[in-house]
Amino acid sequence: PLESTVPLLESINDTVTKSPSGVDQNLTIFVGILTTYEKIEVRESLRELYTHNNDALARYLGVKKSPVTIRFILGLPEDEYKDELEEESITYGDIVILNIEENMNEGKTFEYFKWFAKHREDNYMHKLDDDTFLHLIHYYRDFQDLPRERVYYGNCLGDRPGSYRFMGGAGYTLSRDLVIDIAESDWVSSFIEGAEDQLVGEWICHVAREKKYFVHYVGFTDWKPLRQNPYHDFDKKLDFNSLVETIMIHRIKNIEDLNAIKDVYTEYEEGLPIVRVIRNSTTENLVTKREIIPTCWTALERENWNQSLQNTYKNWFYEAWGFKEGMWYGYYGPVEDIEITE
C-alpha cells in the first residue's frame, strides 16, 4: 500500500528555498472557478486572495511558480459585457470563455471538461464555484499520496443505492484521465443537462463501466463539527484554530465575507508555525473516506473482477490514515470486515 511521506508544514516565510522531503513538485493541478461575467468585483477579490495563497504555496515548495493554476471559467457574455470582459482578460490573462451561453446546469460543466481535455496537461482538474474558497496549501498536500489516475475527490453529498455517488458542486476534483474519458464519451455528450454535480457522478459511473475500471473515490463528509472537518460553510466567527483543518469553505455570499477570509488567511499563512492536513488527524469519530466506487457495478460484475483487482485495490485503504486492510468503509463509516467485492 502507498504510505504518506508528506511532512508537517513548517512556518511559511520567504526563507524557504528547498522543497520539503516527500512532496512531489511535479504534481500539477488546474483549478477552474466557474463564474459569470457580471461578477467583476468578486473576481477582483478572488484574484487577490489566490495570488497570496498561491505565492505561499510556492514559498513552501521552494519554487518560483506555484504548480496550481487558477482560471475563471465563463460562458459567452451578453453584448453589454463584451468590451469590459475583453479588457479584463487582456489585463489579467486568467479568463477562459467557453463556446456556450452562460448557464449553470445546461452543459457548462461538460464544456469545461472538454476544454480542459483539449488544452491542459495537468494531473488533476478541479471545478470550483465562485462562492467557495479552496486553501491551496492544504489542498495540494492532500493529493501527495493519491494515485494519479481514476481519482474522484471532494465532499460527498449523495448516494443513490445501486447507482452512483457524487461530490458536491461547490468543489470537486477529477484526475486527467477521467476528464478525458468523460469528454470523449458520446453517451455523456447527450446527457449534459441537469444538476451538474449529480451528473458528474453519473458520468463517472458510466465511463467506469464502459472502460471496465474502478474509480478511487476520495471523499470527506460535511456533517462533522467545523473544527473536525476539511469542508465547511463560511462562519463569521472564523478563527485560526479552525483554519488548520480547512481545505474548502463554501457559501461565501458577499464581498465582505470574501475579504474577511482574505484578511484572516493572509495573517495565517505568514504567521502560524505549523499547518496540518485533516487526514493527518486522529480526531475521534472523524469520518474521512477513501473508497473505490463499487455501486456502479452489479454484484456479478464485481465478482468477475475480484480476482484481478483484490490484490491491488484493497490496498488503497491506507493504513497510514487509520484504515484497516480488508475492511469496507461505507457511506456512514466502517462496517464489518468483508471482502471488497461484497
Beta strands, then each sheet from edge to edge (+ up, - down):
strand 1: 29-34
strand 2: 68-76
strand 3: 95-101
strand 4: 124-129
strand 5: 133-134
strand 6: 151-160
strand 7: 164-175
strand 8: 216-220
strand 9: 231-233
strand 10: 248-250
strand 11: 288-292
strand 12: 327-330
strand 13: 333-337
sheet 1: 3+ 2+ 1+ 4+ 7- 6+ 8+ 11-
sheet 2: 5+ 10- 9-
sheet 3: 12+ 13-
end
